Amino acid sequence: MTDELEPTMEPEEPPAPEDEATDWYARITGIGSSAGRAMVIPALAVLTALIIGALIIVLTDVDTLPLWKSDPVEALRLSWEGVVTAYKALFVGSVGSKQAVSESLFYATPLILAGLAVAVGFQAGLFNIGANGQAHIGGMFALYVGFSWALPAVIHLPLAIFAAIIGGAIWAGIAGFLKARTGAHEVITTIMLNFIALFLVDYLLKSSVFQQPGRNDPISSAALPSARFPVLIPGLRVNIGFLIAVAAVAVVWWLMYRSTVGFEFRAVGFNPDGGKYAGMNVALIYVAVMAVSGALAGIAGANQILGLEPFRARSNFAGTVGFDAIALALLGRSHPIGVLFAGLLFGALRAGGNGMQGAAGIPIDLVLVLQALIIVMIAAPELVRAIYRIKAPAQESKSTLTTGWGG
């Protein structure tokens, strides 16, 4: 009877090799054991964008379109050659030579920095659309230090970068402070701050402090050589800014996945009420998140002046870097390593698009179309799964982009 009443203990099953393999990946990157599966959708999104881009190339070839009625075989051959020529030029223009790689890294540098800025906000539940304005303010801070102080390069350049960090952090911190104190939505405040930054830069460029002597248009004095980003390879444009961007990726990864502050950022992003119940100062965290985000965007702005000839500021000198950063954060799943690879991809598309336009006669606007298609596919993962008949993981839960929209 005693033997019958004793519970039978089932032997524990050893961990599957796949679990062991994914466990080390999760410990190193902080992404989680499903990271390999998570990267499938972005990869397929890029592939799908390239396929649709090929169809666009075929449909916009006015010389070949009439042949589809009279000689479809010849039309198919010419269309195939056109697509191959265009994508070959895109590939060669992005990684086909030392200069091509240099251009890809050069274009990727500000995108990586600004993408990190948006990704930090996403992980904390904040939708920072103000990276463009923060880049402009950070760039102006760096520019002022760059042309007004004559210092040795070993001191001057770090000081200019630090000024960009301060400028971007202050500008983004305004939105964080307004959200913490008044509940003002960060989407609205950062959009408005973008416009304020643009007009403020235009005003400053016409002031005696920044405007180049003898000029009447909004253009600043040039940064001194000691404050400019030195190139990594003589004769090429890639500069130390790329190394700064890679270092920023490492710092953000450590901050978000190996520090208490980063844990609080992600905890508040996941559940602000839970974070508050756990004793976290949610209001202070909102300000800190926006400050960190703005600091990264500020470095991106400094890169657009100190790392780009003629090393001076003009109206809208940051371009659309801050808005492209939103796409990068989406493509990189708001993870610093993902943002790095997304930035490299977009940088390659930008550099290769110039070569594609020259070699194949394809408008560079097609690159923008490819980027837009990638974003659409990333934003609609169920569409990608439906196209390729991929089942969603059984334990995968639906998640929103940020909790900021729900308040």
N, C-alpha and C positions, 0 to 999 in steps of 0.2 A: 504493500500500500504506500509506503514511504517513497519508494522509487517512482510510483505512478504520480504522486503529488508534486514531485520536484519539477519545476519548470525546465523545459529544454532550452538551452542556450544555443542559438544559431551562430555559427562561426562568422566573424566579420569578413566581409569581402574586401580583398585588397583593392586599393584605388586603381582605377583604369589608367593605362598609360596616357590616354588623352588628357585625363584630369591632371596628371603630374606635369605634363607638358605645358598645359595652360596655366598651371599654378605659378610656375616661375615667371611666366610672361606677365601675369597679373601683379606679382610682387615687384617686378622691375619697373613696369610702366604705370601701374595704378589704373589701367583701363578696365581690368576685370577679365574673367575667364572666357567670356564670350567675345573677346576683341577680334579674334580671327573671323568669326561669323559677321561681326559688325562691319568689317572692312569689305565684305563682299558687295554690299549695296553701293557704296561709293565707287568701287571699281567698275561695277556694271553700269552705274550712272554715267561714268566717263565714256565707256564703250558705246552705250546707247547714244550719247551726244555726238560721238564721232560718226556713227552710222547715219543719224539724221542729218548731220552736217554734209555727209557725202551725197545724200539725196538732194540737199539744197544746192550743192555744186552742180549736180546733173540738171536740175530743173531751171537753174539760172544761166545755163550755157545756151545763149540764143543762137549760136552757130550750129549746134547739134540738134536742137529740138525739132527742126523741120524734118530731119532724117528719120525720126521715129516712125513716120508714116510711110515714107518711100523705101527706106533701107534700115530696118530695125537692128539688123546684125551689125552693120557699120556704126550705127548710132550707139549701140551698146559698147562696141570696142572703143570708140572715141570718148564716151562717158567714163569708161573704166580708166582709160589713160589719163583723163583729166583729173579724176579723183586721186589716182596714184601720184601724179605729178604734184598736185596740191599738198597732199599729206607728206610726200617725200620732202618737199620744200619746207614744210612746217617742221619736220623732224631735223633736217639739216640745219635750218635756221636757229634751232633751239639747242641742239647737242652735237651738231655735225662737225664742229671745229672748236679750237680753243677760244676763239673770239665769240662763237655762238654760245658756248657754255658761260663765258663771262657775261654776256648780255642777259642770259636767262637768270643768273644769280643776281645781277644788278637790278633787274626788274622785280625779282622776288623779294629783295631785302625789305623795302617799306611795306610790302604786302604781308610779310610774316609778322613784322612788328605790330602793325595795325590789326592784323587778324588775332594776335594774342590778346590785344586790348579788348576786342569784342568777346573773345572766348572766355576771358576771366569774368566778364559781366554775365554771360550766359550761365556759367556754372554757379554763380551766386543768385540766379533768378532775376537778373537785371538785363534789360535790353538796351545796351548803350549804342545808340545810333549817332552819337556825337563825336566819333573818333576823328572825323574830318576836321571839325572845329578845334578839337584838342591838338591835332597835328599842326594846324596853323599857329595856334598860340605857342605850343612848344617850340616850333621852328623859329618864331620871332624872338623868343627868349634866347635860344641858342645863337641866333644871328647877332643880337645885340652884344652878347659876350664875345662873339667871333670877330666883330670888326672894331669894337670900342676899346678892347684891352689888348695891349701888346705884351704877350707873355711867351715863355718857352713852350714849344709844342707839347712837351710831356705834361705840362700843367694846363695849357690853354684848351686843348681838345677835350680832356675829361671834364673840365669846368664848363665848357659849352654844352656837353651832353647832359651834365647834371642840371644846368639851367633849363634845358628842354624837358627834363623829367619834372622839375618843379612847375614849369609853366603848364604842361599838360595835366599834372595832378591837380593844380589849383582850378583849372577850367572845368575838369570833370567833377571835382569835388563840390562845385556849386550845385550840380544836379543831384549829387548824393545828399548834400545838406538839405536841399529843398524836399527831397523825398523823405528824409528822416524826420524833419521838423514839421512839415505841412502835409506830407502824403502825396505831393505833386508827382505825377507819373513821369518816370525817367524818359520815356519815349518822347513825350511832348517837350520836356525841358531840354533834352539834348538836341532835338531838332531845332528848337529856337536858338539855342546856343551856337549851333552851326552857323546860322545866318548872322548872328551878332559877331562871331569870330571873323567871318569873311569881310564884313563891312568895317570892323575894327582894324583889320590888317590893311585894308585899302586906305583908311584914314592915316594909319601910322606910316605907311609908305610915302605919303605926301607930306609928312611932317619933317621938320628940320633934323630930327633925331635920326631918322632912318634913310630919308631920301638921298640918293646920290647927288652930290653937288653938281650944279649945272644942268640938271634934268628937271623937266616939268611933269613927266609921266610918273605913275606909281611904281618906282623901282628903287631898290635900296643900294646902299654901298656894299661892296663885296666883302666877304669874310676874309680875314688875314690868312695867309698860307699856313700859319701855325695852328689854325682852328679847323682846317679842312681835313676830310677823311683821306688818309693816304691810300693809294691804290695797292692792291695785293700783287699784281703782276704789271710791270711797266708796259705801257702801250695799250692796256685794256682798261675797261671802266669799272670792273668789279673792285670794290674797295673794302676797307675795314668794317664798313657798315654791315656787310654780310656776316662777319664774325660776331659782331655785336648782336645781330638777330639770332644767331645760333646760341650764343650765350644767354640771351633773353629766354629762349625756349627752355634751356636747362634750369634757369632760375625760376621760371613760372611752374615748371614741372615739380621742382622741389617745394616751392611755396604751396602749391595746391594739394600735393599728395604726400608730403613728408613733414609738414609743419602744422602746428596747432592752429595757426591763423588760417591756413588753407582749409583745414577740416571745418572750421567755423564758417568760412565762406560757403563751402559746399553744403553744409548742414542747413544754413539759413536759406540757401537756394532751393533745397529740397523741401523744407517745411519751416517757414519763418516762425510760426506759432510754436512748433516743437523746439526750435532753437531758443526762443524766448523762455519757454518753460524750463529748459535746461540751464538757464542762467546766463545766456549769451546776450550781449548788448546789441540787439538787432539794428538799432539806429546808427550806432557807431560803425557796425560792420558794413552797412550800406555806404557810408561815407568812405570807408577804407577801400571797399571794392572799387568804387568809382575813381578814387585817387590812384590806385594801382593801374586800373585800366587807362586812365588819362596819361599816366607817366609813360606807359608803353607807346601810346599814340604820339606823345610828344617826341619820343626818340625817332619815330617814323617821320615826323615833320622835320626834325633836325637833319635827317638823312637827305631830305629833298632839297636842302640848302647847302649843307656842309659837304655832301657827297656827290653833288651834281653841278656841273658847270652851268653858268658862270659863277656859282657860289654866292648868289644874291637872291633876294626875294622879289617876286612879282605878284600881281593879283592872282589868287587861287593857285599858289605855287604847289600845293599838295595834290592838286587834281582831284581824282575820285578815289584816292587810296582808302580813305575812311569808309566809303560805301562798298568798295570791293572787299573790304575786310569782313563785312557781314557774310558774304558768300564763302570766304575762306573759313570762317568759324563754323558755318553749316557743313561744309565739305569735310572739315577736319573733326567733326563731332565734338567741337569745343575742347578738344584735348590738345595740349601744346605740340606733341609729336605729330598729331594729325594736321594741325595748322601748318607746321613746317613743310610737310609733304604737299599740302594743298597750295601753299605759297610757291613752292618749286614748280608745281604743275602750272599755275597761272602765270608765273614768270616765264616758263618755257613757251606757253601759248602766246604771250605778248611778244617775246623775242622772235619766235618762229613765224608769227603772223607777218612781221615785216619782210622776212625772206619769202614767205608764200605769196605775198602781194607782188614782189619783184620778179620771182621766177615763174609763177604760174598765172599771174594776172588776176588772182583772186582778191577781192576787196578785203582789207583788214577788218572790216565790220564782221566778217564771218567769225573771227576770233571771239568777238563779243557775243555772237549768236551761240557759239559753242559753250562759252561760260554761262550764258543764260540757261541753256538746255541742261547743263550739269546741275545748276542750282535747282531747276524745276524737278529734276529726277531725285535729287537729294531730299527735297522738301516733300516728295511724294513717294516714300519707299514702298508703299503697297502697290503703286503702279509698276515699279521695277520688278517686284516679286511676281506680279501678274504677268508681265511680259515674258519673264524667264521661268515661270512656273516654279517659283521657290516658295516653300512653305515657311511661314513664320515660326520661330522657335516656340515650343509649347509654353514655356515659362516667361516669354517675353511680355512685358507689360507696356501698355501704351503710355507715352510720356509727352509732355508739352515742351515747347522750345524753352520757355522760361516761365516761372511762376509770377513774373511781374505783371502779365496781362490780367491775371485773375484777381490781383490785389490781395 
